[in-house]
Amino acid sequence: MAGIIFLSNPFDASEREVFHAKDGTTIDEWLAKSGFDKRLREQPVVIILNGVELTEDEYTHRLSASDVVALVVIAEAEAAIAWVIEYWVYVAVV
């Protein structure tokens, strides 16, 4: 079974959900079955297969046991700026 990891916060990998997909399932099929196809319309998400970012045309890839899929929410500008500021304040203090 392929591993699928949903990272809801790109700045904190501990905020994640882990799923599995049967071998031979396409990414499109898994997205529809799991309901993530709807979530993708609500928030920007990047899908990464074995370390390579996919385009929608590549969601027809059939998953195998060695595949790892990451669904990563793209940070909104305000959140990204806040994180950068927080990080540099921490660096300056420490």
C-alpha positions in Angstrom: 0.0 0.0 0.0 1.2 3.5 -0.8 1.6 6.0 2.0 -0.2 9.3 1.7 0.6 12.2 4.1 -1.5 15.3 4.3 0.4 18.3 5.8 -2.1 20.9 6.8 0.6 23.3 8.0 3.7 23.5 5.8 5.6 25.1 8.8 4.9 22.2 11.2 5.3 18.6 10.0 3.7 17.4 13.2 0.4 18.7 11.9 -0.3 15.8 9.6 -2.7 13.0 8.7 -1.5 9.7 7.3 -3.5 7.5 4.9 -2.9 4.5 2.7 -4.0 3.6 -0.8 -4.3 0.2 -2.3 -1.7 -0.7 -5.0 -3.0 0.2 -8.5 -5.2 3.0 -7.3 -4.7 6.3 -9.2 -4.1 9.5 -7.3 -7.3 10.8 -8.9 -9.3 7.8 -7.6 -7.9 8.2 -4.1 -8.6 11.9 -4.0 -12.3 11.2 -5.0 -12.7 8.3 -2.6 -11.2 10.1 0.3 -13.0 13.4 -0.3 -9.8 15.2 -0.7 -10.8 16.3 -4.2 -13.3 18.7 -2.5 -10.6 19.9 -0.1 -8.3 20.7 -3.0 -10.9 23.2 -4.3 -11.2 24.9 -0.9 -7.5 25.5 -0.3 -4.4 25.4 -2.5 -2.5 22.1 -2.1 0.6 20.8 -3.9 0.7 17.1 -4.5 4.2 15.5 -4.3 4.9 12.0 -5.4 8.2 10.5 -4.3 9.7 14.0 -4.0 8.5 15.3 -7.3 5.7 17.9 -7.5 2.9 16.7 -9.8 0.6 18.6 -12.3 -3.1 17.6 -12.5 -2.3 15.7 -15.7 -0.1 13.3 -13.6 -2.8 12.4 -11.1 -3.5 9.3 -13.3 -0.4 7.7 -11.9 -1.1 4.3 -10.5 0.2 4.0 -6.9 2.5 1.1 -5.8 3.7 0.0 -2.4 6.9 2.0 -2.8 5.2 5.3 -3.5 4.9 8.1 -1.0 2.5 10.9 -1.7 2.5 14.2 0.2 -0.4 16.7 0.0 1.0 20.0 1.3 -1.2 23.0 1.9 0.3 26.1 0.4 0.7 28.8 3.0 -1.2 31.9 2.6 0.9 35.0 2.3 -0.1 36.4 5.7 0.8 33.1 7.5 4.1 32.9 5.6 5.1 36.4 6.5 4.2 35.9 10.1 6.3 32.7 10.3 9.3 34.4 8.7 9.1 37.3 11.2 8.7 34.9 14.1 11.7 32.9 12.9 14.0 35.9 12.5 13.0 37.3 15.9 13.9 34.0 17.4 17.2 33.9 15.6 17.9 37.5 16.7 17.1 36.7 20.4 19.0 33.4 20.5 
